[in-house]
Amino acid sequence: MKSKNIIIIISILIVLVLIGILIFGYYQKFLRKRENPIATMEVENYGTIKIELYPEIAPNTVSNFVKLANNGFYDGLTFHRIIKDFMIQGGDPLGDGTGSPVLSDIRDDIEKDSDKDKAYSIKGEFTVNSYKDNNLKFEKGVLAMARSSYTALSPDLTTESYNSAGCQFFITTKDSTNLNGIYCGFGKVIEGMDVVEKIASAEIKVEEQGEDENSSSNKEQSTPVNPPVITSIRVETNKEDYGTPETLEPFNSSDWIMKHYNFNS
């Protein structure tokens, strides 16, 4: 009987030790500070840019960027738009500002060029789009998503404009507080700001100016003569899984124009 009691006591102690180890493990995990993912961008003939991403303020945007980057989407794309003393913009698969990603770029269960492989956009995680968690100020070096503006077609198309980001991004080269709350900032340059500034100094094409001061040809010139090439972007996630982003069906401005102006009638 005595030996049986000893075995029971030892068993209870073992169970208590195992429970203690489990609790301690969860306690350490709870206290451990989550390290933000770091994106490393290599730009041909320019250098390396390191960017800290902020999943706590823009989780779906970070998830999208991580998926695209680590799937090699940005490899070989360019900075197609550069505005001095403002920002450098890149990440367009077409290289002219009109391109967007497709679902196979972020999802393994969809085959490239299949019927399900369609363009997508993501919800804009910023204040005017009824998203309150993003308080990042647009200081110099902020990484943000580029998006379209369809309000020239109709002032009612604000929601479509706010939710039009997909893959194109920009990095500010000076403080741009006018963007606060109306664009999704989701990271900031922590190394290589000199590389960003070097890219921002790239030669820009000189386009012929129209006689009319409101002519579209008088818009701010921003197309580089030799668009800087992004060799690669890879994100160190520190073993965190940021998942697959939630996507939206993008607004089709061509269809909207056809229907709105009854071109099909």
N, C-alpha and C positions, 0 to 999 in steps of 0.2 A: 504493500500500500504506500509505503514511504517513497519508494522509487517511482511509483506512478505519479505521485504528487510533484516530485522533482521534475519529471518529464513535462507535466502540465505547466509548471512554473517557467521552465526553460522555453517552452513553446510560446507562452504568453509574452515573455521577454523578447523573443525573436520577432513576433508580430509587432510589438511596440517599437522595436528598433527600425523595422521596415517602414512602419507608418511615419516615424520620425524622419527618416531619410527622404521619404516622399514629400512630406510637408516642407522640409528644408529646401528641397529642390524647387518646389513651387514658390517658396519665399524668395529664394535667390533670383528666380526668373522674374518675379514681380518687382523686385528692387533694381534689377539690372536695367541700366539706361539703354534704351533702344538706339542704336546707332543709325543715323540717317544714311540712305544709299548715296553713293558717290559715282557720278558719271564722269568718265574720262573720254574726252573728245580729241581725236588726232586730226589736225588739219594740214594737208599737204603743203610743204614749203613755208608753213607758218609756225607750227609748234603744237603744244599740248595745253588743253584747257580742262580744268577739273571743276566740277559743279556739284554742290551739295543739293540734294532734292529734299522736299519737305512733304512727306506723305501725310503728316498730321493735319495739314491745312488744305491739301488738294489730293486726296487719296486716289480717286479715279484717274485723274490726270497723270499722276506719277505712275500708276499701274500701266497706263497706256504707253507712256514714254519708255518705261523699263522694258515692256514687251517688244516694242518696235526696235529699240536699240539693241537688245540682246539677241534678237532674231536677225540682226544684220541689215535691217531696213535702211538705215541711214548711210551705210557704207557706199562711198562713191558719189553721194549727192553733193549739192553745192550750197553756198551762201549766194542766193540769186538776187537778193535785195539788200542794199546797203544805203543807209541815210546818215550822212555825217552828223555828228553830235546828237544822235538819237539812238539808232539800233542797227544790228545786223540780223538778217532773217535767212533761215535755211530750212532744209528738210523736205523740199518739194520733189516728188519723184519725177515730175515733168520739167522742173527747172525754170518755170516761168510764173509761178505763183498760182497756178490753177489746179495743181495736182492734189490728190487725196489718197489715203491708205485704203486698202480693202481688207475684208475680214480674215483672209488667209495670212495676212501679215502678222496677226496676233493670235490666231486660233489654229491649233494643230488638227482639229477635226474637220476643217474645211479645205478642200483641195484648190490649188491655184487655178484660176480661170474656169472653175466649175460654175454651175448655175447659182449656187449659194454664195459664191465669192463676189460680194458686192461692196461698193464704197460705203464708208461709215463716218460718223462724226461722234463727238462726245459732248456731254453736258458741260457748259461753262461753269466752273466752280469759282464764282466771284459775286460780289455783293449785289449788283443791280440785277442779277439773274436769280434772286431769292436764295442765294447761298451765303450763309453768314459766318462760316468758319475760316474763311481766307482773309487774314488781315495783313498780308505781306505788302509792304510799301515798295513802290517802284523806284528803288535806288539804282545807282550805277551797278551793272553786273547782274541784274535779275534776269533769270530765265523764265520766259512766258510762252504761252501758246498764241500763235497767230490765228486770226479768225476773219471771216468775211463780214461785210456789212451790206445788208440788202435793203436798208431803209431808203436808199435812193429810188428803189422801185416802188416802195410803199412804206410810210411811217409805221404801219401796223406789223411790219416784219421784224420786230425787235427780237422776239424769242428765237426765230429762225437764225438771226445773226449771232445771238449770244451762244447758241448751241451748234456752231458751224466748225469748230476746231477739229482737226484730225491728226495731222502729223507735223505740220509746219510750226516752227518755233522761232523766237527771236531773243536776243540778248541786248539789254539796254547798255548804251555806252555813256550815259549821263543820267542823273536823277530825272525821272519823268513822272512827277506826281499827278499829272493830268490823266494817267492811266489807272490810278488807284481805283479799285472796285469795278472797273469795266473790262478788264482783261484778267486772265488767270495766270498770275505769277506762281511758280511752283518750285523754284530753286534759285541758287545764287552762286556765282563764280567765287571759288575759294583759292584757286591758283590759275595763273595764266591770263590775268586781265590785260597784260601787255600784249598777248597774242590777239585777244579780242580787239584791242585798239589798233593793232597792225592790220587786221582784216578790215576794220572800219576805214582805214586809210587807202584801201585798194582803189585803183583808178576806175572812175565811173564814165560810162558812155555819154557823150555829148549829143543830145538829140536836138533836131531843128525846132526852134520855137515858132509857134503860130502867131499870126498878127493879133488875133483876139486874145486879150489877157485872160479870158475864161476858157480858152481852148484846152482840150484834153492834152494837147502836146506840150502845154506849159506846166503840167504837173511836175512835182519835185522829181528830179532825175535820180534814179536809184539802181540802175542795172550796171553791174561791174563789167569792165572790158573782159577780164579773165576771172570768172567766178571762182572764188576759193573752194577747193574740193575737200569735203569731209572724208578722210580716209576711213575712219571708224568712230563709233560711239559704243562704249560698253559700260554697263552699270554694275558696280560691286554692291550687292544687296545685303551683305553680311548674314547670309543664310536665311533672310526673311523672304517669305513668299508674298508678293504683292498681287498675285492673282491675275485674272484676265479682266480687262476693263469692261464696264457696261457701255454698250454702244447705242447709237440712235441712227435712224434712217436719215441721211442728209437731205436738206432742202434742195429741190431741183428748180433753180431759177428759170431755166428755159421752159419747163413745163408750166410754171406759174405765169410767165409772160404770154405763152400761147393761149392759156385758158382765160387769163384776165382780159386780154385784148381780142378774144374770140377769133384768133387766126385760123382756127380749124373750121369755122363756119363758112 
